[in-house]
Amino acid sequence: MSSDSAPSESIALSIAGLVRVLQISDTHLGANAGDDLLGVDTDRSLKDVLTLAQQDGFAQHLTLVTGDIAADGDPEAYRRLEKYLEHFGSDTEPPCLWLPGNHDDYPSGLVQYPHRTRRMVETDAWMMVLLHSQQPGQVGGYLSDVEIARLDSAVDRANEADKHLLVALHHPLHSIGCDWLDGQRVSNAEHFCASVAECNRSVVVISGHVHQATDQVLDGIRYLTTPSTCVQFAPNQVEFKVDQIGPGYRWLELSPDGQVQTGISRLPADLHIADTKRRGYQ
Ligand SMILES: [Fe+2]
């Protein structure tokens, strides 16, 4: 299966009012439960973040997992994610969809989960499209012609139906103020920007990869990034630096009029402490 033959059918959700979306990102699950990233047990921290989301009572209509599911693409990572997310979405409702990141093994690692890799969700007022930005063997992001065409068609459908657009992808499109991460953003972002500029209504873009929350509006488009469920990276750094702030998730409430309310919910900082002496990670 290649990215252009992956399941792409649209999921239709009959939601006339607020659409509640939960974003989980960069879970970095290893081959075995108990494996760690920079000293953080990534299974434990993910499970604690999911418990937090349930305790928060957000009642999402849709959960999006925006890549780097696995630390190194091991099939066991996807099996365990499926188990951990059993209360967050079934094959029907509320849907729970996954995107690959640069640490994932796509398509083979995700081939058993076609119900998790659908690419379009449509509600009464919003069109949502999931794009793949990973490149084999590369850390940085890129959108192939197939992905840009998928985005173009989502913009066309949104305009035809007079709907707003949410785009989810692993890599950010723009600089976030961290030099060491900014070189890994989508390298052909100009094609993305040209496409979403054609959208007649509101556009919001959600990404992972940078293990930190950012919120920018550029040319009228809202660009959000989201914390990892494990290790956090410090903002505004030239070089790699771990942040001592708790893991978390992003929630979004999408209004029928195109407004977006969003925020981050985090665990306490002392629950999953990363090794700050490490100078990088693989
Ligand atoms: Fe990544």
Residues whose N, C-alpha, C, O or C-beta is under 5 A from the ligand:
A	BS01	LIG	D68 G101 N102 H209
